[in-house]
Each structure stands twice: as C-alpha cells, then as structure tokens.
Amino acid sequence: MNTPKRYNPALVTLHWLTVILLFGAGMLSEGGGRSPINIHMILGSLLLIVMIARLIVRFTSPRPAPLSAGNAFFNKIGELTHLGLYLLAFFILGMGGLIAYNRNLFGYLLDNTASVTRAGALGIVHHLGWFLIIMLVFLHVGAALYHQFILKDNILSRMWYGK
C-alpha cells in the first residue's frame, strides 16, 4: 500500500470542524445568561461526536508518514503534542459532561448546594484543561508554521483538500 501525501478528506474535515467547535464553545463559556451556556453545551456535545468520528477515521484510514522536524527531540515533542491535544479534548469534554450532570443541566437546575459545589470544582478543572489545550494549540500552530516557512516541507497541504 502506498503512503498518501495528504490526510483522508474526512479527517481533514473533522480536523477543521474540531477547530471551529472547540473555539466556538470556548468563546461561549463566559458571559452569563442561559443562552451562551446552552450553546456552549450543544457545541461541546457536537465536539464529542466529531472527536469520536475523528478517532475512528484516524485509525481506519492511511495517513501520511510523519515529517521530521530536524531532530529526535522535536519529533518526540510533535508526537506528544498530538497525543496531548486528543487527550485534553476528551478530558475537557468529560469534565463538561460531569459539570452538566452535577448541575442537572440536562434537565432542571438543582437547588442542591453539594451538586453546585461539585460542579464549581469541576468547572475549575474544566477551565484548566481549556488553558492547557490552548497552550498546545499554540505549539501545534507554531510547529506547523515552522515546518511550512522555515523547513519548507509544505506541511499545510497535508491537512487540506487536494490531490
């Protein structure tokens, strides 16, 4: 089997949907009121579906060979960054689900101090996960730009549509 030069178009679509949903949900997490948090939860639920589909496509379709960053250390950082992005995305989604469950946001808001306190503690962890994933996204984007403009290996074409 030949190694493809680009990622599967389904994986490309899921990658960019992940970006849109992740940042959309992140931008709607603050500000008070019921509407933003409801939209935040809908986007988070959609993101969970996209991430599951993404894992399925990732492990069932051929992928391009990894590009070298120039040394083993940077190559390992790249592997760990990708793993961290996936793990943190699922972690954040899990924490969001637990927050909603503890506040009973899938039904009616509970007036239960213990549930609200647990949800508040989970919210802190949820926001910490958001902060960490943003740091990894900056690293990921920086590495992609380094590959594209310094190493000139045309890495950006791999995560876009084309032949």
TORSETI-118597 format. One record per residue (C-alpha): x, z, y; residue in three letters. Coordinates in steps of 0.05 Angstrom, whole numbers, plus 32768, in hexadecimal, padded with zeros to 4 digits. Layout:
N
{{X, Z, Y}, ALA}
...
This chain:
163
{{8000, 8000, 8000}, MET}
{{801A, 7FEE, 8045}, ASN}
{{8021, 8025, 8078}, THR}
{{7FF4, 8014, 80B4}, PRO}
{{8010, 800F, 80FA}, LYS}
{{7FD2, 802F, 8119}, ARG}
{{7FA2, 8067, 8106}, TYR}
{{7F60, 8056, 80E6}, ASN}
{{7F2D, 8042, 811D}, PRO}
{{7EFF, 8079, 8105}, ALA}
{{7F37, 80AC, 810E}, LEU}
{{7F46, 8090, 8153}, VAL}
{{7EFD, 8097, 8167}, THR}
{{7EFA, 80DE, 814C}, LEU}
{{7F3B, 80F0, 8170}, HIS}
{{7F1F, 80DA, 81B4}, TRP}
{{7EDB, 80FA, 81A6}, LEU}
{{7F01, 813B, 8198}, THR}
{{7F22, 8136, 81DC}, VAL}
{{7EE0, 8129, 8200}, ILE}
{{7EBA, 8160, 81DB}, LEU}
{{7EF2, 8193, 81E0}, LEU}
{{7EFB, 818B, 822A}, PHE}
{{7EB0, 8184, 8237}, GLY}
{{7EA2, 81C5, 8213}, ALA}
{{7EDC, 81E6, 8236}, GLY}
{{7EC4, 81D2, 827A}, MET}
{{7E7E, 81ED, 826C}, LEU}
{{7E94, 8231, 8251}, SER}
{{7E91, 8253, 8295}, GLU}
{{7E62, 8256, 82CF}, GLY}
{{7E29, 8280, 82B6}, GLY}
{{7DE2, 826A, 82AA}, GLY}
{{7DC3, 8256, 8268}, ARG}
{{7DCB, 820A, 826F}, SER}
{{7E17, 8206, 826F}, PRO}
{{7E1E, 8234, 8233}, ILE}
{{7DE8, 820E, 820D}, ASN}
{{7E0D, 81CC, 821A}, ILE}
{{7E4F, 81EF, 8209}, HIS}
{{7E31, 8203, 81C6}, MET}
{{7E15, 81BE, 81B8}, ILE}
{{7E59, 819E, 81C7}, LEU}
{{7E7C, 81D2, 819C}, GLY}
{{7E4C, 81C3, 8162}, SER}
{{7E59, 8178, 816B}, LEU}
{{7EA4, 8186, 816D}, LEU}
{{7E9F, 81AB, 812A}, LEU}
{{7E7E, 816E, 810B}, ILE}
{{7EB2, 813F, 8129}, VAL}
{{7EEC, 816C, 8111}, MET}
{{7ED1, 816E, 80CA}, ILE}
{{7EC9, 8122, 80CB}, ALA}
{{7F0E, 811C, 80E8}, ARG}
{{7F2D, 8143, 80AF}, LEU}
{{7F08, 811A, 807C}, ILE}
{{7F1F, 80D8, 809B}, VAL}
{{7F65, 80F2, 80A6}, ARG}
{{7F6F, 8103, 805D}, PHE}
{{7F4B, 80C6, 8040}, THR}
{{7F69, 808E, 806A}, SER}
{{7FB0, 8075, 806F}, PRO}
{{7FD7, 808B, 80AC}, ARG}
{{8014, 806E, 80CF}, PRO}
{{8057, 808D, 80BD}, ALA}
{{806C, 80C4, 80ED}, PRO}
{{8098, 80AE, 8126}, LEU}
{{80D9, 80D3, 8130}, SER}
{{80E1, 80FA, 8171}, ALA}
{{812D, 80F3, 816B}, GLY}
{{813F, 8132, 8145}, ASN}
{{8124, 815E, 810D}, ALA}
{{8112, 8198, 813C}, PHE}
{{80E4, 816D, 8168}, PHE}
{{80C7, 814C, 812A}, ASN}
{{80B5, 8191, 810E}, LYS}
{{8097, 81A6, 8151}, ILE}
{{806C, 8168, 814E}, GLY}
{{8053, 8179, 8108}, GLU}
{{8044, 81C1, 811D}, LEU}
{{8021, 81AB, 815C}, THR}
{{7FF1, 817E, 8136}, HIS}
{{7FE4, 81B5, 8103}, LEU}
{{7FD9, 81E7, 813C}, GLY}
{{7FA8, 81B9, 815F}, LEU}
{{7F7D, 81B3, 8120}, TYR}
{{7F82, 81FE, 810F}, LEU}
{{7F72, 8214, 8156}, LEU}
{{7F38, 81E4, 815C}, ALA}
{{7F18, 8201, 811D}, PHE}
{{7F2A, 8248, 8133}, PHE}
{{7F09, 823F, 8177}, ILE}
{{7ECB, 8220, 8156}, LEU}
{{7EC7, 825A, 8125}, GLY}
{{7ECD, 828D, 815C}, MET}
{{7E97, 8269, 8183}, GLY}
{{7E69, 826B, 8147}, GLY}
{{7E76, 82B5, 813E}, LEU}
{{7E67, 82C2, 8188}, ILE}
{{7E26, 829D, 8183}, ALA}
{{7E13, 82C2, 8143}, TYR}
{{7E24, 8306, 8162}, ASN}
{{7DFB, 82F6, 81A1}, ARG}
{{7DC6, 82D6, 8176}, ASN}
{{7DC9, 8299, 81A3}, LEU}
{{7DAE, 826E, 816A}, PHE}
{{7D6C, 8293, 8173}, GLY}
{{7D5D, 82C7, 81A7}, TYR}
{{7D8F, 82EF, 81CF}, LEU}
{{7D95, 8334, 81B1}, LEU}
{{7D94, 8372, 81DC}, ASP}
{{7DC4, 8393, 81AC}, ASN}
{{7E01, 83B3, 81CD}, THR}
{{7E2B, 83AE, 818D}, ALA}
{{7E1D, 8364, 8185}, SER}
{{7E2B, 8355, 81CE}, VAL}
{{7E6C, 837E, 81CC}, THR}
{{7E83, 835A, 818D}, ARG}
{{7E72, 8317, 81AD}, ALA}
{{7E9A, 832B, 81EB}, GLY}
{{7ED7, 833C, 81C1}, ALA}
{{7ED0, 82FB, 819A}, LEU}
{{7EC9, 82D7, 81DD}, GLY}
{{7F0E, 82F1, 81F2}, ILE}
{{7F2C, 82D6, 81B2}, VAL}
{{7F05, 8294, 81BB}, HIS}
{{7F22, 828C, 8201}, HIS}
{{7F68, 829D, 81E8}, LEU}
{{7F60, 8265, 81B5}, GLY}
{{7F4B, 8237, 81EE}, TRP}
{{7F89, 8249, 8216}, PHE}
{{7FB6, 823D, 81DA}, LEU}
{{7F97, 81FA, 81C8}, ILE}
{{7F9F, 81E3, 8211}, ILE}
{{7FE9, 81F4, 820D}, MET}
{{7FEF, 81CB, 81CD}, LEU}
{{7FC8, 8191, 81EC}, VAL}
{{7FFA, 8190, 8226}, PHE}
{{8033, 8190, 81F3}, LEU}
{{8010, 8159, 81CB}, HIS}
{{8004, 812D, 8209}, VAL}
{{804B, 813A, 8223}, GLY}
{{8068, 8126, 81E0}, ALA}
{{803D, 80E7, 81DE}, ALA}
{{8055, 80D3, 8223}, LEU}
{{809D, 80E3, 8210}, TYR}
{{8096, 80B4, 81D4}, HIS}
{{8074, 807E, 81FD}, GLN}
{{80A0, 807D, 823B}, PHE}
{{80E3, 809B, 8226}, ILE}
{{80EA, 8087, 81DD}, LEU}
{{80C0, 8048, 81EA}, LYS}
{{80A4, 8048, 81A3}, ASP}
{{805E, 8034, 81B9}, ASN}
{{803F, 8072, 819A}, ILE}
{{8000, 806E, 81C5}, LEU}
{{7FEA, 802D, 81A3}, SER}
{{7FE5, 8052, 8161}, ARG}
{{7FAB, 807D, 817A}, MET}
{{7F85, 8044, 8199}, TRP}
{{7F5F, 8008, 817F}, TYR}
{{7F80, 7FC6, 816E}, GLY}
{{7FA5, 7FA0, 8139}, LYS}
